[in-house]
Amino acid sequence: MAGGKGTRLASVTKNEVPKPLVPVLDKPLLERQIEVLRDNGIADICIVIGFLGDKIRERLGDGSAYNVKINYIEENEPLGTAGSFYYLKDFINEDDFLLVFGDVLFDVDISRMAASHTANNSLATLFVHPNSHPFDSDLVSLDSDGRILGFDSKHNERNYWYDNCVNAGLYILDKGLCNLVKEPVKTDLEKDILFPLIQKGERIYGYKSPEYIKDIGTVERIRSAETDLQRGFIEKRCLKNKQKCIFLDRDGTVNVLKGLLYKESDFELEETVVEAIKKINSSEWLCIVVTNQPVVARGMCSESDVDNIHKKMSTLLGRESAWLDGVYFCPHHPDKGYPEENPAYKIKCRCRKPDTGMVEAAAEKYNIDLQHSWIVGDTTLDIQTGVNAGLHTALVLTGEAGKDGKFPATPEITGRSLVEIVNKIIGEN
């Protein structure tokens, strides 16, 4: 989709260059997109053009210079994000197609997204991710399986906790969706096509990934993206490459230890946690929480209550422009005999630390190199989990400060606060 005017970039384009040809390190954004698509095995490309579309034709031609084939659909008047689907169906030879907005810089392992789309038998899969400003972003609401429940407008009064999950502008769509656009009129993909399908219970999913994809619709964002390109950050975050991760325990590490926490009102971030997680976010490391939550097995709360606590964690971090790339929790507890316990969760499992199920699930999903990753926690149980998973280990002297005495495991490093630990790991003083 490359028909936009890019009014916020007028100081760069001078209204003489269409927005998708804005230079990013002296290379037009659209060329960078085509190179990523080509490197992902996508060589049949259709570009929807509008404002100054002739400039795009002149620059890219038939695509042979990039070893791809390019066709064009020209909009005589803007048709929104889906109006061109009326014409697009005649260009698509596969059952599904990838839709890319022309103002995003990205480097993504599309095969992983496609595998998720196929596994879910989805009509539409949206690439979603956390960002640094969820408080003024349109958000996507997902269930535990990744199915989209709805869209949360940035204009809503959010007097509730929410997950930091933003639609990034990259989609895999069933070709049949094109038939829903009966005439070439202005049509909004989310409002006019996807939301009605979600309301009908159709299979629409979010593919959540930490990979780099950003709207660079302002001069400031272009300059930031150029810095990310120069330091190799964008390429390294692509899941084709092995990732490094700092796994965090939750209670006593991320939030203040208050016994068995089962009410969101009791959740309070530890000091320095926001600073620490922001440092991780700006580094090459992923940041993922892995936590035992036996409060579910003990009947003190439900899994949805734990999810709401994690939404509060996401909201509080997001207000300070910090985010988590993933959150995994184990609701099980093998020991029986507690009042009000939930027998469905009183089982032995592989996810409960010090077993490694949560770590392994994250490693598979995000292609994490465990040998070069860390776990940080406030108990010897966390340290033993790291030993069992082949991770480097760090003990933070908050929460229980390693005094639980459950395991003889010794951490490789210790620190008085999470930010001190993070600085040691990523090499900053």
TAMONOR-V6447 format. One record per helix or strand of 3 or more residues. SS is the DSSP state (2 for helix, 1 for strand). FROM is the first residue (numbers start at 0). TO is the last residue. If there is no record, write none. Layout:
# TAMONOR-V6447
[[SS,FROM,TO] [SS,FROM,TO]]
This chain:
# TAMONOR-V6447
[[2,6,12] [2,18,20] [2,28,38] [1,43,48] [2,52,59] [2,63,65] [1,68,73] [2,84,90] [1,95,99] [1,103,106] [2,109,118] [1,123,128] [2,133,135] [1,138,141] [1,146,151] [1,165,173] [2,174,179] [2,188,198] [1,203,207] [1,211,214] [2,218,229] [2,232,236] [1,242,247] [2,263,265] [2,272,280] [1,284,291] [2,302,318] [1,325,329] [2,342,344] [2,356,365] [2,369,371] [1,373,376] [2,379,388] [1,391,395] [1,412,414] [2,417,425]]
